[in-house]
Amino acid sequence: MDLITLKDWTSDELLATLDEAMEVKDRPDRYRQALEGQSLGMLFQKTSTRTRTSFEVGMTQLGGHAVYLDWRATNFTLGDLGDEAQVLSRYVDGIVARMMRHDELLELASGSEVPVINGCCDRYHPCQAVGDLLTVQEVAGKLDGAHIVYTGIRNNVCNSLIVAATKAGVRITVVAPEVNPASGDPELIESACATGLYAETLDLAAAASDADFLYTDTWIDMEFFGDDSHEDERARRIAAFTPYQINESLLEKTNAYVMHCLPAHKGYEVTAGVMASDRCIAIDQAENRLHAQKAIMMRTMGA
């Protein structure tokens, strides 16, 4: 069973995985041998802190073994992607791939003979969304009826959050003046709208007024820092997205908790004061990636 996008998972599969994540978090000793004798290949085109560490540590805590593969240090850069994936799958019991492009992830998955988990691509970030819902469930005490407001650019994180929320009975309102071109998915939005749980607006204050959670992600790409060739686009984005920042003034209008998938660019999509406040649960959210990843590995790898 792969996890390429949560669009392919049923609501029951998602909710069962969340239950398993909560169980493994509460009773870790029961799962020390859950993946004993199994190996996970970790193929990363993109840099990572949370995804890499949570999968690697999670695999160890489940009794298995993880092999980290930096894309640049492998023959994936030279050989046919499908062939290389098939070879890797003969060595391991599962693959987590963090890829630049969704189409390359699909090519890798088509060649693999073992389950493939999407550790992030330009269109989806399903593992992040599972950890996000685990956090919502912990803080709110339930999923059904909770309300998340996402503000910023509609990107891979937002896409997966939309799918996860609407499959789990969570209301989600997206406040996004722009869509990342690589992340466009009209089918995803159409399906979300059909649930009655999805809404869009550009009135952040109104959306936040009855939100349980305010969620944001970076809208200034990492490469825009320290590279003068991106200065014009960086300035344009700052002007376009600053009205959608989570700041102290916005928090005065809501009782919502603040979520961020990290790393945060403080002073841009969120202020340093908000990140340091008691209302910010981004660190708890990051911790829950570990427990969510364990449940995902057990489900996809057949434990």
C-alpha positions in Angstrom: 0.0 0.0 0.0 1.5 3.3 -1.1 1.0 6.8 0.3 1.5 9.1 -2.7 -1.4 11.4 -1.9 -4.2 11.2 0.6 -6.6 11.5 -2.3 -6.0 7.8 -2.7 -6.9 6.9 0.9 -10.4 6.5 2.2 -11.7 8.3 5.2 -11.6 5.1 7.2 -8.0 4.4 6.3 -7.0 7.9 7.3 -8.9 7.8 10.6 -7.6 4.4 11.4 -4.0 5.6 10.8 -4.7 8.6 13.2 -5.9 6.2 15.8 -2.8 4.1 15.4 -0.6 7.2 15.6 -2.2 8.1 18.9 -1.9 4.6 20.2 1.8 4.3 19.3 2.4 7.7 20.9 0.7 6.7 24.1 2.1 3.2 24.3 5.4 3.1 22.5 6.7 0.0 24.3 4.0 -2.1 22.6 5.4 -1.3 19.2 9.2 -1.8 19.7 9.2 -4.8 17.4 6.4 -3.8 15.0 8.7 -3.5 12.0 11.5 -5.8 13.3 13.7 -7.2 10.5 12.4 -4.6 8.0 14.4 -1.9 6.2 13.3 1.5 4.9 15.0 3.2 2.0 15.0 7.0 2.4 15.6 8.7 -0.9 15.9 12.5 -0.6 16.3 15.0 -3.4 15.3 17.8 -1.0 16.9 18.9 2.3 14.9 17.9 5.4 14.9 18.1 9.2 11.5 16.8 10.4 10.8 14.3 7.6 14.2 12.7 7.7 14.5 12.5 11.4 11.0 11.4 12.1 11.2 8.5 9.6 14.7 7.4 10.6 14.1 7.6 14.4 10.6 6.1 13.9 11.9 3.1 12.0 14.5 2.5 14.8 11.9 2.7 17.5 9.7 0.2 15.6 12.6 -2.3 15.6 13.5 -1.7 11.9 16.4 -0.1 10.1 16.5 3.0 7.9 19.0 3.7 5.1 19.4 7.3 4.2 20.2 8.1 0.5 21.1 11.6 -0.6 20.0 11.8 -4.2 23.3 13.4 -5.2 25.3 10.6 -3.8 23.4 7.8 -5.7 23.2 6.6 -9.3 19.6 7.9 -9.4 21.3 11.0 -10.9 22.6 8.9 -13.8 20.4 5.9 -14.4 16.8 5.4 -15.4 14.6 6.4 -12.5 12.3 3.4 -12.8 15.2 0.9 -13.0 16.9 2.4 -10.0 13.7 2.4 -8.0 13.2 -1.3 -8.8 16.7 -2.2 -7.7 16.3 -0.2 -4.5 13.0 -2.0 -3.8 14.8 -5.4 -4.0 16.9 -4.3 -1.0 14.3 -2.7 1.3 10.7 -3.3 2.5 9.5 0.3 1.9 10.7 3.6 0.4 10.1 7.1 1.6 11.0 9.6 -1.2 11.3 13.4 -0.8 11.2 14.6 -4.4 11.3 17.9 -6.2 8.6 17.0 -8.7 5.4 14.9 -8.4 5.8 13.3 -11.8 9.2 11.9 -10.8 7.7 10.5 -7.6 5.1 8.7 -9.7 7.8 7.3 -12.0 9.7 6.1 -8.9 6.6 4.5 -7.5 5.8 2.8 -10.8 9.2 1.1 -10.7 9.2 0.1 -7.1 8.1 -3.4 -6.0 7.6 -2.2 -2.3 5.3 0.5 -0.8 6.4 4.1 -1.5 5.6 6.9 0.9 5.6 10.5 -0.4 7.9 12.4 2.0 7.1 15.6 0.1 6.9 16.7 -3.5 5.9 19.9 -5.2 2.2 19.0 -5.2 1.5 17.1 -1.9 2.9 16.5 1.6 0.6 13.8 3.0 2.8 12.9 6.0 2.7 16.4 7.2 -1.1 16.4 7.0 -1.4 13.2 9.1 0.8 14.8 11.8 -1.3 18.0 11.6 -4.6 16.2 12.2 -3.0 14.2 15.1 -2.2 17.6 16.6 -5.7 18.9 16.1 -7.2 15.8 17.6 -4.9 16.1 20.7 -5.6 19.8 21.3 -9.3 20.0 20.4 -10.1 16.6 21.8 -11.9 15.7 18.5 -11.7 16.1 14.7 -15.3 16.3 13.7 -16.4 19.9 13.6 -13.0 21.5 14.3 -12.2 24.5 12.1 -8.8 25.1 10.5 -8.0 28.4 8.7 -5.0 28.2 6.4 -3.5 31.5 5.3 -0.8 32.2 2.8 0.0 30.6 -0.5 -1.9 27.4 -1.6 0.9 24.9 -2.0 1.7 21.2 -1.4 1.2 21.5 2.4 -2.2 23.2 1.9 -3.3 20.6 -0.7 -2.7 17.7 1.6 -4.2 19.6 4.6 -7.4 20.2 2.5 -7.7 16.5 1.6 -7.0 15.2 5.1 -9.3 17.7 6.8 -12.3 17.0 4.6 -11.8 13.3 4.8 -11.7 13.6 8.6 -14.8 15.8 9.1 -12.7 18.9 9.8 -13.9 22.3 8.4 -11.1 24.1 6.5 -11.1 27.6 5.2 -8.3 28.7 2.8 -7.3 32.3 2.7 -4.8 32.3 -0.3 -4.4 35.1 -2.8 -2.3 32.9 -5.0 -1.7 29.2 -5.9 1.8 27.9 -6.3 1.9 27.0 -10.0 3.3 23.5 -9.3 0.6 22.7 -6.8 -2.5 23.3 -8.8 -5.1 20.5 -8.5 -8.6 21.5 -9.6 -9.9 17.9 -9.0 -8.7 18.2 -5.4 -10.6 21.4 -4.8 -13.7 20.1 -6.6 -13.8 17.0 -4.3 -13.2 19.2 -1.2 -16.1 21.5 -2.1 -18.4 18.6 -2.6 -17.9 17.7 1.1 -19.4 20.9 2.4 -16.4 21.3 4.7 -14.2 23.5 2.4 -14.4 27.2 1.9 -12.3 30.0 0.4 -12.1 33.7 1.2 -9.7 36.6 1.2 -11.1 38.0 4.5 -8.6 36.6 6.9 -10.0 38.4 10.0 -13.5 37.1 9.4 -12.3 33.6 8.8 -10.1 33.7 11.9 -12.9 34.9 14.1 -14.4 31.4 14.6 -11.3 29.3 13.8 -9.9 26.7 16.2 -6.6 26.7 14.5 -4.7 29.2 12.3 -2.2 27.5 10.0 0.4 29.0 7.7 3.5 28.0 5.7 6.3 30.0 4.1 5.4 32.1 1.1 9.0 33.3 0.5 10.9 30.4 -1.1 14.2 29.5 0.5 16.1 30.3 -2.7 14.8 33.9 -2.6 17.1 34.6 0.4 20.7 35.5 -0.4 20.1 35.6 -4.2 19.8 39.1 -5.7 18.3 37.6 -9.0 15.1 36.9 -7.1 14.8 40.3 -5.5 11.9 41.5 -7.6 9.8 38.4 -7.0 10.7 38.4 -3.3 9.5 42.1 -3.1 6.3 41.2 -5.0 5.4 38.4 -2.7 6.1 40.4 0.4 3.6 43.0 -0.8 1.0 40.4 -1.9 1.1 38.2 1.2 1.8 40.5 4.1 -1.9 41.2 4.6 -2.3 37.4 5.2 0.4 37.3 8.0 -0.4 35.7 11.3 0.5 38.4 13.8 -0.4 39.7 17.2 -3.2 41.9 15.9 -4.9 38.9 14.2 -4.6 36.8 17.4 -6.5 39.5 19.3 -9.5 38.7 17.0 -9.5 34.9 17.6 -9.0 32.2 20.2 -7.3 29.9 17.7 -4.1 28.1 18.2 -1.3 28.7 15.7 0.1 25.9 13.5 3.1 26.0 11.2 4.8 23.1 9.3 8.2 24.7 9.8 10.8 26.1 9.2 9.2 29.5 9.8 10.4 32.7 8.3 9.7 35.0 11.2 8.6 38.4 10.2 7.0 37.2 7.0 4.2 34.6 7.2 4.2 34.8 11.0 5.8 37.1 13.5 8.4 36.1 16.0 6.1 37.1 18.9 3.3 34.7 17.7 5.8 31.9 17.3 7.0 32.4 20.9 3.4 32.7 22.3 1.6 30.1 24.3 -1.0 29.9 21.4 1.6 28.5 19.0 1.7 24.7 18.9 4.1 24.3 16.0 6.7 22.4 18.1 4.1 19.9 19.3 3.0 19.6 15.7 6.5 18.8 14.6 6.9 16.2 17.4 3.7 14.5 16.1 5.4 13.9 12.8 7.3 11.1 14.5 4.2 9.3 15.8 2.3 9.9 12.5 5.2 8.5 10.5 5.3 5.4 12.6 1.6 4.7 12.0 2.1 5.4 8.3 5.0 3.0 8.0 3.0 0.3 9.9 0.0 0.7 7.6 1.9 0.8 4.3 4.5 -1.8 5.1 2.0 -4.3 6.4 2.6 -4.4 10.2 
